[in-house]
């Protein structure tokens, strides 16, 4: 199949389109017969052509035979960049002004894209490809428009250099997008920006790690209609609350959109909205890119009042449910939770043997090819908002899905092509660092003490201490109240703790390259692939630790599919995630394994790892170690935790804000 010759749904002849829809959707009882009639006619035409018949004039047609405005429209809808400069120049030659090409065929095409996307007849990858065509066409026209404007100003006796670079009067609205302070993840924000741009919204993307001051300053400078905040790590949730408070203090009147992997409608309603929400400037959580256009158009449209009223009512109900849920939930005193800890009989089930490679090891010889078999492709399709329906939800079954299967195959093929190119030119590479240390549970059973070696263990000289958190929400069963400290043996046993930090480098430079080429599709694809590479690296390295570096599972023979199903002994939880939701423990890990000095992996102010495609984890070897969620915790544990960490209570509460079962001062 030549995808460039495929017709978009709006280009199919009306009679054939109606017959196809009648047949596919079983709209009438004669649908099959009608399609058979059309097939018969087409077969007759084919036979006539074979015989050289003159009863019918047959012309082999292509979208390239269309009039230039229709060719541009077709290229936009189908994401074809091959002829964009040639067709745009032809359209410019025929138009009375370069701007008319944008306002005419280009916007006509993008309007169709927006309508098809909104109706569920186009998917996100197709929209991003359409945006790439649009950007390249506009970039081609820009010098002509600037020259035309310059000559016009000279003719009017004006200074041609006196031009407002932020003139956005021709747009449907303006939106400022920012990833908040300390957070470096922007793939979701990039997608939203492209989708909004496709729908004639001017997007000012001010980047990542944006301070509150910068966000407010740029919002004023650009005089935007809507402000959007994005973040992935949990500290970003608190930063969004800070921005909302400062917006209120400064008298901002723009609606505030909240988005990102760690955000939720509940958090937006409970934590952010009370600090800023009014009928004039609401706060709204945006689940994914496909919702962004509807949200922005509703916020700026004539029915804003009704939309905000419904939103306000929904968020009030969410807050009521949240606080009612807190009242209904019971939490054990921290001392009682400790008494009901998870008990491992380390005499009957001893710790794993001493690692073969104690200390810190730099990992810089693993290639991208080595980790490709370990890639989990499911998150890749989630990034692109392609979701199959049961029973075709996951990879590779998504390819069989009636709705998204075809587009999923195209997207996967594009990913494979770019992946091969990246591997061939080595534009991305992997590096990491592993540490394995002697370890024991602390005397109080709540933390894990690390030792430099056995002599240090015997003398009680602690090298580093990892502080852990314990479940407190009351359980209806006799299940224990878990902490990661429960998985490490107490003093008297020779136990160990592993850890690693890994990154995929080179993505940022590739993104700059593709952005300069107005190629958002490959820019986002690079980010998505970098995430897959580093997650696969983590899977590869964890296996290497189990089988060789630590060697406690030297006879392990699981295939890659079983690895993704976690059928091995041990776990690798990450600081900042459910089993230990405190990001500050990364600083202890970075000190222990020298991740910055040895591997170039940095931590931001909010302890987001840089580069963005990075993974860190602790490695527990005991077969009884398990993943769990700490959940919400009480002030008694937080106070104790702050004392153990030697950190001010207010700072501890700020870092643990998302899991507190109380309102902090």
DRENMI-158717 format. One line per 8 residues: for each residue x, y, z of C-alpha. Coordinates in steps of 0.02 Angstrom, whole numbers. Each point is the difference from the previous one (the first is absolute). Layout:
<recs>
X,Y,Z; ...
</recs>
This chain:
<recs>
0,0,0; 66,171,-47; -61,105,146; 31,161,-97; -133,-54,-125; -130,-44,132; -151,113,7; -57,89,156
-180,-36,45; -59,169,-63; 77,-36,-172; -95,-161,-34; -137,19,-132; -165,32,89; -88,-153,-74; 142,-117,49
17,80,172; -184,-22,36; 3,-180,-60; 154,-36,106; -73,76,158; -166,-89,-28; 94,-165,-14; 124,24,143
-129,68,122; -142,-111,-63; -110,152,-30; -124,-83,-118; -45,-173,-61; 52,36,-181; 176,56,44; 83,-162,-55
-93,-3,-166; 43,182,-34; 185,-32,31; -7,-153,-113; -78,107,-138; 139,129,16; 131,-139,-1; -79,-74,-157
6,168,-88; 183,23,49; 42,-175,-63; -83,39,-167; 103,158,-15; 159,-97,38; -42,-129,-135; -33,137,-127
168,76,39; 85,-168,-23; -84,-22,-170; 43,175,-54; -185,40,-8; -52,172,-51; -172,-7,78; 69,87,151
140,126,15; 110,-51,142; 130,114,75; 121,-51,135; -22,134,130; 102,53,150; -19,135,131; 150,81,-86
-117,37,-147; -111,109,109; 1,188,-2; 137,69,114; -113,56,142; -76,-175,6; 174,-76,-4; 50,102,151
-160,-50,87; 33,-184,-39; 181,14,61; -57,76,163; -133,-129,33; 118,-144,-41; 157,74,77; 101,-5,-163
152,118,1; 82,-59,-162; -73,136,-112; -39,136,128; 127,131,-59; -42,-25,-185; -188,8,28; 10,146,120
102,100,-126; -125,-40,-138; -143,56,113; 96,159,45; 24,41,-184; -188,-13,-29; -52,93,160; -9,189,12
98,-8,163; 101,-135,92; -115,16,151; -147,-54,-107; 82,-171,-23; -1,-22,189; -175,69,23; -64,-100,-148
55,-178,-42; 113,-26,150; -130,51,130; -135,-91,-99; 103,-157,13; 36,25,185; -184,32,35; -40,-169,-79
137,-79,107; -74,79,156; -175,-59,-44; 58,-177,-37; 104,-7,161; -145,66,103; -116,-129,-79; 121,-142,38
36,-31,-186; 182,53,16; 124,-44,136; 137,96,86; 147,-61,-108; -94,54,-155; -33,172,76; 183,23,43
47,-46,-178; -127,126,-65; 76,133,112; 171,-40,-74; -66,37,-175; -80,161,61; 159,60,87; 108,-36,-151
-121,92,-115; -9,151,116; 190,2,18; 15,3,-190; -122,147,-12; 70,100,146; 141,90,-92; -122,53,-137
-125,65,128; 135,95,94; 64,80,-160; -177,47,-52; -31,79,169; 165,94,-8; -38,73,-172; -175,48,54
64,92,154; 128,94,-106; -137,49,-122; -103,67,146; 148,99,65; 23,-110,154; 155,-74,76; 10,-179,-67
93,-54,156; -142,56,114; -92,-167,-1; -87,-83,147; 72,-177,5; -143,-55,113; -142,54,-114; -124,-142,22
-159,82,-62; -26,-132,-135; -11,-144,125; -151,-75,86; 85,27,168; 168,-2,89; 64,-128,124; 156,-1,107
70,-174,36; 133,-37,131; 74,-148,91; 13,58,181; 157,32,103; 113,-149,26; -85,-111,-129; 81,-41,-166
-134,-107,-82; -86,82,-148; -56,-132,-124; -184,18,50; 12,189,-3; 78,-7,-173; -143,-106,-64; -132,117,72
89,150,-77; -2,-80,-172; -183,-50,12; -51,175,54; 106,74,-139; -92,-110,-125; -160,84,55; 62,179,-28
51,38,180; 162,94,26; 103,-99,127; 143,79,97; 99,-149,64; 125,70,125; 86,-166,34; 40,-107,151
51,38,180; -95,165,-6; -4,95,164; -161,77,60; 74,172,-32; 42,-43,-180; -174,-71,-33; -87,155,66
121,117,-88; -21,-84,-170; -189,-10,20; -4,188,23; 124,32,-140; -98,-101,-127; -169,50,71; -63,-177,-25
-180,-60,14; 37,-164,90; 144,-67,106; 46,-185,0; 114,-85,127; 78,-171,-26; 98,-119,111; 43,-183,23
83,-21,171; -100,18,161; 92,158,63; -74,86,-153; -172,-18,78; 49,116,142; 84,120,-121; -164,15,-96
-88,48,162; 132,134,29; -25,70,-176; -190,4,25; 20,96,165; 118,126,-79; -115,24,-149; -141,41,120
108,122,99; 56,87,-159; -178,20,-64; 13,-113,-152; -163,-33,-92; 51,-139,-121; -71,-176,17; 128,-124,65
22,-171,-81; 88,-141,94; 73,-153,-86; 134,-133,9; 23,-181,50; 0,29,188; -147,121,-1; -182,-46,23
-172,77,0; -11,-34,188; 164,91,38; -51,146,-111; -168,12,89; 63,-23,178; 171,84,1; 10,123,-146
-177,64,-31; -33,71,176; 149,116,-25; -56,76,-165; -167,-62,-70; -133,132,-34; -137,7,-133; 112,121,-97
159,-103,10; -29,-184,37; 125,-139,31; -21,-154,-108; 93,-165,-12; 33,-57,-179; 16,-189,-11; 88,-11,-169
38,94,-160; -161,-51,-86; -99,97,132; 103,159,-9; -87,79,-149; -173,-28,72; 55,72,167; 81,157,-72
-142,33,-121; -124,-19,144; 100,119,110; 7,132,-137; -169,-29,-81; -171,76,20; -58,-141,114; 141,23,125
-119,44,141; -98,-162,-14; 160,-102,-23; 81,77,156; -159,-20,102; -4,-186,-37; 186,-12,36; -18,91,166
-140,-116,53; 102,-153,-48; 154,59,96; -103,41,155; -68,-177,-3; 175,-70,-18; 59,100,151; -148,-59,103
36,-181,-49; 185,21,41; -26,70,175; -142,-121,36; 118,-140,-50; 130,62,124; -130,-1,138; -52,-176,-47
179,-66,-5; 90,-49,157; 187,3,27; 99,-99,126; 114,93,117; 175,-13,-68; 56,-102,151; -140,-127,-30
41,-10,-186; 182,-39,44; -55,-142,113; -99,-74,-146; 145,8,-122; 37,-130,-132; 102,-136,86; 127,-102,-98
84,-144,90; 176,33,-62; 64,-158,83; -122,-109,-98; 11,110,-155; 175,75,4; 54,153,-100; 75,-20,-173
187,-41,-5; 131,136,-3; 5,90,-169; 144,-47,-116; 31,186,-35; -12,104,158; 18,189,-10; -35,115,-147
14,-49,-185; -20,112,-151; -103,-77,-141; 50,75,-167; 19,-147,-119; -185,-44,-24; -59,46,-175; -174,45,-58
-4,-164,-97; 29,-94,163; -157,71,82; -121,-3,-148; -65,-176,44; -46,66,173; -110,143,-62; -178,4,66
-98,81,-141; -163,26,96; 49,170,75; 56,55,-173; -176,-15,-69; -69,83,157; 113,149,-32; -79,18,-171
-175,-25,75; -34,-156,-103; -104,-119,103; -75,-161,-64; -159,-72,71; -12,-168,85; 62,-126,-51; 123,107,-101
63,117,134; 185,-39,12; 147,-23,-118; -2,-91,-120; -187,-32,6; -32,186,-29; 43,-31,-183; -159,-105,-15
-114,136,69; -133,54,-124; 11,184,48; 184,36,34; 89,-154,-69; 44,74,-169; 71,160,73; 91,-99,135
90,-101,-135; 51,159,-94; 62,79,162; 97,-155,49; 81,-10,-173; 50,183,13; 74,-35,172; 98,-149,-67
70,103,-144; 56,142,113; 67,-123,128; 109,-82,-133; 65,170,-53; 40,49,180; 90,-165,29; 96,15,-163
61,179,26; 19,-22,190; -90,165,31; -62,-72,165; 99,-103,124; -20,-80,171; 98,26,160; -30,-41,181
73,-46,168; -34,-145,118; 36,-12,186; -9,-151,115; 31,19,184; -5,-97,162; -164,45,85; -108,-34,152
-165,61,64; 22,134,132; -28,-39,184; -173,79,0; -48,-100,-156; -44,153,-104; 155,40,-101; 140,-89,-94
181,30,50; 136,-19,-133; 180,-47,38; 158,21,-103; 53,-179,32; -9,-142,127; 123,85,116; -112,154,4
-151,-110,33; 88,-86,145; 54,166,74; -172,78,-26; 69,139,-111; -148,52,-108; 43,68,-173; -175,57,-50
-176,-20,66; -155,-25,-107; -156,57,93; -158,-97,-39; -186,32,22; -129,-122,69; -182,-29,-42; -122,70,128
-174,-9,-81; -97,-129,100; -31,-166,-87; -153,-110,13; 109,-155,-6; 147,-62,103; 121,56,-134; 158,82,68
43,184,-15; 143,4,-124; 160,99,-10; 148,-32,-115; 105,-15,157; -90,-165,35; 88,-81,-148; 176,25,71
65,-112,140; 44,72,171; 174,4,73; 74,-172,21; -37,-45,-182; 108,38,-151; -126,86,-111; 29,122,-143
-90,136,-97; 28,43,-183; -44,157,-95; 25,77,-171; -28,156,-103; -4,-8,-191; -31,123,-140; -20,12,-187
105,145,-64; -13,92,-166; -188,26,-10; 8,187,37; 118,33,-146; -111,-100,-118; -153,96,59; 87,165,-37
42,-64,-174; -178,-54,-40; -73,158,76; 110,104,-115; -71,-102,-145; -179,34,59; -20,-187,27; -100,-22,160
-43,-178,-47; 180,-63,5; 39,112,149; -136,-83,103; 46,-170,-72; 180,25,61; -61,40,176; -115,-151,0
141,-114,-61; 124,69,127; -123,-44,138; -16,-177,-70; 189,-19,-16; 35,49,180; -140,-106,72; 66,-147,-101
175,40,65; -67,-9,178; -79,-170,-38; 161,-62,-81; 108,63,143; -112,-72,136; 18,-170,-83; 188,24,-12
4,40,186; -102,-154,46; 95,-120,-113; 180,66,1; 44,154,103; -90,-60,158; -25,-175,-66; -138,-56,118
-100,-64,-150; 141,-65,-109; -108,-140,-70; -144,116,-51; -64,-41,-174; -150,114,-23; -37,72,-171; -35,186,-27
-190,-23,11; 17,-82,172; 115,140,57; -134,129,-41; -122,-105,104; 123,9,148; 19,-188,19; 173,16,77
55,8,183; 19,171,75; -64,174,-42; 69,168,-60; -111,139,72; 45,180,-39; 9,144,124; -148,114,-27
-116,-142,-51; -135,-91,103; 114,-113,105; 107,149,55; -87,161,-55; 136,116,63; 108,70,-140; 130,66,124
66,-178,21; 75,22,-173; 129,116,76; 60,-142,112; 12,-115,-151; 95,131,-102; 125,21,142; 22,-189,16
28,-41,-184; 66,169,-62; -127,1,-141; 41,179,-52; 188,-17,8; 13,-171,-82; -147,-3,-121; -46,183,-27
-177,-23,68; -55,156,94; -141,42,120; -104,159,-16; -61,106,147; -155,-109,6; 107,-157,-18; -53,-37,-177
136,-99,-89; 91,80,-146; -1,-48,-141; -186,-31,3; 22,-178,-66; 71,-66,163; -45,-138,123; 62,-34,176
-44,-140,120; 47,-95,156; 29,-187,-25; -68,-119,132; 50,-183,-25; -107,-93,126; -136,-106,-83; -128,61,126
29,183,-47; -152,71,-87; -67,157,-80; -131,97,98; -68,175,23; 34,93,162; -160,100,-22; -44,143,117
93,20,164; -32,93,162; 90,142,86; 75,-115,132; 97,-95,-134; 47,160,-93; 70,76,160; 99,-157,37
59,-9,-181; 61,181,4; 98,-35,159; 81,-155,-77; 46,99,-156; 56,150,103; -109,110,-109; -117,140,55
-179,-59,21; -69,134,-118; 121,-52,-138; -39,-183,28; -187,37,-12; 27,96,-162; 89,-148,-81; -130,-122,64
-148,114,-35; -90,-117,-123; -12,-141,130; -41,96,160; -166,-48,81; -12,174,74; 12,181,-58; 171,69,35
19,174,74
</recs>
